[in-house]
Amino acid sequence: MLNQSRLVCFVATADADRARAFYQDTLGLTLVEDGGYALVFDANGTQLRVQRVDAVAPHAYTALGWEVDDLTTAVRALAVKGLGAARFPGLPLDADGIWDTPDGSRVAWFHDPDGNTLSLSQPPQR
């Protein structure tokens, strides 16, 4: 039924101005609408709605993620913009904060201004 429908992604923010700067300026997403209830971004054809809420309770897991062709380059580009990789105890990460998974994928995590966990991943090189 929904396989022909467009996916819409959601995260929340308690500070819309800070979230707008992060998603638009730091991540480079295109702002489509700044309405009363949400900031709406175009994430490469997928709608991302950053909902305005009074308080955000970030999850202990990844809320959003992007697949990239070159993870090291993407992580370093975000670092230049002041966004550091998230680090997790017990997870072997390289100097850039990247985890090389057993299947050959590579993953790095970071947080938005409200503490939502976001990720970048690179599929295995085959």
FILOMAR-477765 format. One record per atom (N, C-alpha, C): residue in three letters; x, y, z. Coordinates in steps of 0.2 Angstrom, whole numbers, padded with zeros to 4 digits, always signed. Each point is the difference from the previous one (the first is absolute). Layout:
BEGIN
ALAXYZ/...
end
This chain:
BEGIN
MET+0004-0006+0000/MET-0004+0006+0000/MET+0004+0006+0000/LEU+0005+0001+0005/LEU+0004+0006+0000/LEU+0006+0000-0004/ASN+0002-0006-0004/ASN+0006+0000-0004/ASN+0000+0005-0006/GLN-0006+0003-0001/GLN-0001+0005-0005/GLN+0000+0007+0002/SER+0000+0001+0007/SER-0001+0006+0003/SER+0007+0003+0002/ARG+0001+0007+0001/ARG+0006+0003+0002/ARG+0001+0000+0007/LEU+0006-0002+0002/LEU+0002+0000+0007/LEU+0001+0007+0003/VAL-0002+0002+0006/VAL+0001+0006+0003/VAL+0003-0002+0007/CYS+0006+0004+0001/CYS+0004-0001+0006/CYS-0002+0005+0005/PHE+0001-0002+0007/PHE-0002+0005+0005/PHE+0006+0000+0005/VAL+0002+0006+0003/VAL+0003+0001+0006/VAL-0003+0006+0003/ALA+0002+0001+0007/ALA-0003+0005+0003/ALA+0006+0005+0003/THR-0003+0007+0001/THR+0005+0005+0002/THR-0004+0004+0005/ALA+0004+0002+0005/ALA-0003+0005+0005/ALA+0003+0007-0002/ASP+0004+0001-0005/ASP+0003+0006-0002/ASP+0000+0000-0007/ALA-0005+0003-0003/ALA-0001+0000-0008/ALA+0006+0004-0003/ASP+0002+0005+0003/ASP+0005+0004-0003/ASP+0007-0004-0001/ARG+0001-0003+0006/ARG+0006-0004+0000/ARG+0000-0006-0004/ALA-0006-0003-0001/ALA-0001-0006-0004/ALA+0001+0002-0007/ARG-0003+0006-0002/ARG+0000+0002-0007/ARG+0007+0002-0002/ALA+0004+0003+0004/ALA+0007+0001-0002/ALA+0004-0006-0001/PHE-0002-0005+0005/PHE+0004-0007-0001/PHE-0002-0003-0006/TYR-0006-0002-0001/TYR-0002-0004-0006/TYR+0001+0004-0007/GLN-0001+0006+0000/GLN+0001+0004-0006/GLN+0007+0002-0001/ASP+0004+0003+0005/ASP+0006+0002-0001/ASP+0006-0005+0001/THR-0001-0004+0005/THR+0005-0005+0002/THR-0001-0006-0005/LEU-0006-0003+0000/LEU-0001-0006-0005/LEU-0001+0002-0007/GLY-0002+0006-0001/GLY-0001+0002-0007/GLY-0007-0002-0003/LEU-0005-0001+0004/LEU-0006-0002-0003/LEU-0004+0006-0002/THR-0004+0000-0005/THR-0004+0005-0002/THR-0007+0001+0004/LEU-0001+0006+0003/LEU-0006+0001+0004/LEU-0005+0002-0005/VAL-0006-0004+0000/VAL-0005+0000-0004/VAL-0006+0005+0003/GLU+0000-0001+0007/GLU-0006+0004+0003/GLU+0002+0001+0008/ASP-0001+0006+0002/ASP+0001+0001+0007/ASP-0007+0002+0003/GLY-0004-0005+0002/GLY-0007+0001+0002/GLY+0000+0000+0007/GLY-0006+0001+0003/GLY-0001+0000+0007/GLY+0001-0006+0004/TYR+0000-0006-0003/TYR+0000-0006+0003/TYR+0007-0004-0001/ALA+0003+0002-0006/ALA+0006-0004-0002/ALA+0004+0004-0005/LEU+0006-0001+0000/LEU+0005+0002-0005/LEU+0000-0006-0005/VAL-0001+0001-0006/VAL+0000-0005-0005/VAL+0006+0001-0005/PHE+0003-0006-0001/PHE+0006+0000-0004/PHE+0000-0005-0005/ASP+0003+0001-0006/ASP+0001-0005-0005/ASP+0006-0003+0001/ALA+0000-0007+0001/ALA+0006-0004+0001/ALA+0001-0004-0006/ASN+0002+0003-0005/ASN+0001-0004-0006/ASN-0006-0004-0003/GLY-0006+0004+0001/GLY-0006-0003-0003/GLY-0005-0003+0006/THR+0003-0001+0006/THR-0004-0002+0005/THR-0001+0006+0005/GLN-0006+0001+0002/GLN-0002+0005+0004/GLN+0002-0001+0008/LEU+0003+0004+0003/LEU+0002+0000+0007/LEU-0003+0006+0003/ARG-0005-0002+0005/ARG-0003+0004+0004/ARG+0003+0001+0007/VAL+0002+0006+0002/VAL+0003+0001+0006/VAL-0005+0003+0004/GLN-0004-0004+0004/GLN-0005+0002+0004/GLN+0001+0005+0006/ARG-0003+0005+0001/ARG+0001+0005+0005/ARG-0004-0003+0006/VAL+0004-0001+0006/VAL-0003-0003+0006/VAL+0003+0004+0006/ASP-0004-0001+0006/ASP+0003+0004+0006/ASP+0006-0003+0002/ALA+0001-0007+0000/ALA+0006-0003+0003/ALA+0001-0006-0005/VAL+0007-0002-0001/VAL+0002-0006-0004/VAL+0003-0005+0005/ALA-0003-0006-0001/ALA+0003-0006+0004/ALA+0004-0004-0005/PRO+0006+0001-0001/PRO+0004-0004-0005/PRO+0000-0007+0001/HIS+0000-0004-0005/HIS+0000-0007+0001/HIS+0007-0002+0000/ALA+0001-0006+0003/ALA+0007-0003+0001/ALA+0002-0004-0007/TYR-0003+0001-0005/TYR+0001-0003-0006/TYR+0000+0005-0006/THR+0002-0002-0006/THR+0000+0005-0006/THR-0007+0002-0002/ALA-0001+0006-0001/ALA-0007+0003-0002/ALA+0000+0001-0008/LEU+0006+0002-0003/LEU+0000+0001-0007/LEU+0007-0002-0002/GLY+0001-0002-0006/GLY+0006-0001-0003/GLY+0000+0001-0008/TRP+0006+0001-0002/TRP+0002+0001-0007/TRP+0005-0005-0002/GLU-0001-0003-0006/GLU+0005-0004-0003/GLU+0005+0005-0005/VAL+0006-0001+0001/VAL+0005+0004-0004/VAL+0005-0004-0004/ASP+0003+0003-0005/ASP+0005-0004-0004/ASP+0006-0001+0004/ASP+0002+0006+0003/ASP+0007+0000+0003/ASP-0001+0003+0007/LEU+0000-0005+0005/LEU-0002+0002+0007/LEU+0005+0005+0003/THR+0007-0002-0001/THR+0005+0004+0003/THR+0000+0007-0003/THR-0001+0001-0006/THR-0001+0007-0003/THR-0006+0004+0003/ALA-0006-0004+0001/ALA-0006+0003+0003/ALA+0001+0002+0007/VAL+0003-0004+0004/VAL+0001+0001+0007/VAL+0005+0006+0001/ARG+0005+0000-0004/ARG+0005+0006+0001/ARG-0003+0006-0003/ALA-0004+0000-0005/ALA-0004+0006-0002/ALA-0004+0003+0006/LEU-0004-0005+0003/LEU-0004+0003+0006/LEU+0004+0002+0006/ALA+0006-0003+0001/ALA+0005+0002+0005/ALA+0002+0007-0001/VAL+0001+0002-0007/VAL+0002+0007-0001/VAL-0005+0005+0002/LYS-0006-0002-0001/LYS-0006+0004+0002/LYS-0001+0000+0008/GLY+0004-0004+0003/GLY-0001+0000+0008/GLY-0004-0005+0003/LEU-0001-0005-0005/LEU-0004-0006+0003/LEU+0004-0006+0001/GLY+0001-0002+0006/GLY+0004-0006+0002/GLY-0004-0006+0000/ALA+0004-0005-0002/ALA-0003-0007+0001/ALA-0002-0002+0007/ALA-0005-0004+0001/ALA-0002-0002+0006/ALA+0004-0006+0002/ARG+0002-0001+0006/ARG+0004-0006+0002/ARG-0004-0004+0005/PHE+0001-0007-0001/PHE-0004-0004+0005/PHE+0005-0005+0003/PRO-0001-0001+0007/PRO+0005-0004+0003/PRO+0000-0007-0002/GLY+0005-0003-0001/GLY+0001-0007-0002/GLY-0001-0001-0008/LEU-0001+0005-0004/LEU-0001-0001-0007/LEU+0007+0003-0003/PRO+0003-0005-0004/PRO+0007+0002-0002/PRO-0001+0005-0006/LEU+0002+0006+0001/LEU-0001+0006-0005/LEU+0007+0002-0002/ASP+0001+0002-0006/ASP+0006+0003-0002/ASP+0001+0007+0002/ALA+0005+0003-0002/ALA+0002+0007+0002/ALA-0006+0005-0002/ASP-0003-0001-0006/ASP-0006+0004-0002/ASP-0007-0002+0003/GLY+0000-0005+0004/GLY-0006-0002+0003/GLY-0004-0005-0004/ILE+0003-0004-0004/ILE-0003-0004-0005/ILE+0001-0007+0003/TRP-0005-0004-0001/TRP+0000-0007+0002/TRP+0000-0005-0006/ASP+0004-0004-0001/ASP+0001-0005-0005/ASP-0004-0006+0002/THR-0006-0001-0003/THR-0004-0006+0002/THR+0002-0007-0002/PRO-0002-0005+0003/PRO+0003-0007-0002/PRO-0002-0001-0008/ASP-0006+0003-0002/ASP-0001-0002-0007/ASP+0003+0005-0005/GLY+0004+0004+0002/GLY+0004+0005-0004/GLY-0003+0007-0001/SER-0006+0001+0003/SER-0003+0006+0000/SER+0004+0005+0004/ARG-0001+0006+0000/ARG+0003+0005+0004/ARG-0005+0005+0003/VAL+0000+0002+0006/VAL-0005+0004+0003/VAL+0003+0005+0005/ALA-0003+0006+0000/ALA+0002+0005+0004/ALA-0007+0003+0003/TRP+0000+0003+0006/TRP-0005+0003+0003/TRP+0001+0007+0002/PHE-0005+0004+0001/PHE+0001+0007+0003/PHE-0007+0001+0002/HIS+0000+0006+0004/HIS-0007+0002+0003/HIS-0002+0007-0003/ASP-0006+0001-0001/ASP-0003+0007-0002/ASP+0000+0004+0007/PRO-0002+0006-0001/PRO+0000+0005+0006/PRO-0004-0003+0006/ASP-0005-0004-0002/ASP-0005-0002+0005/ASP+0002-0007+0003/GLY+0006-0003-0002/GLY+0002-0006+0002/GLY-0002-0006-0004/ASN-0004+0001-0005/ASN-0002-0006-0004/ASN+0006-0003-0003/THR+0001-0006+0000/THR+0005-0004-0003/THR-0001-0001-0008/LEU+0005+0003-0004/LEU+0000-0001-0007/LEU+0006-0004-0002/SER-0001-0003-0006/SER+0006-0004-0002/SER+0001+0001-0008/LEU+0007-0001-0001/LEU+0002-0001-0007/LEU+0002-0007-0001/SER-0001-0003-0006/SER+0003-0007-0001/SER+0002+0000-0007/GLN+0005-0005-0001/GLN+0002-0002-0006/GLN+0000-0007-0001/PRO-0003-0002-0006/PRO-0001-0007-0001/PRO+0007-0004-0001/PRO+0000-0006+0001/PRO+0006-0004-0001/PRO+0003+0001-0007/GLN+0006+0000-0001/GLN+0003+0001-0007/GLN+0001-0007-0002/ARG-0003-0002-0006/ARG+0000-0007-0002/ARG+0003+0000-0007/
end
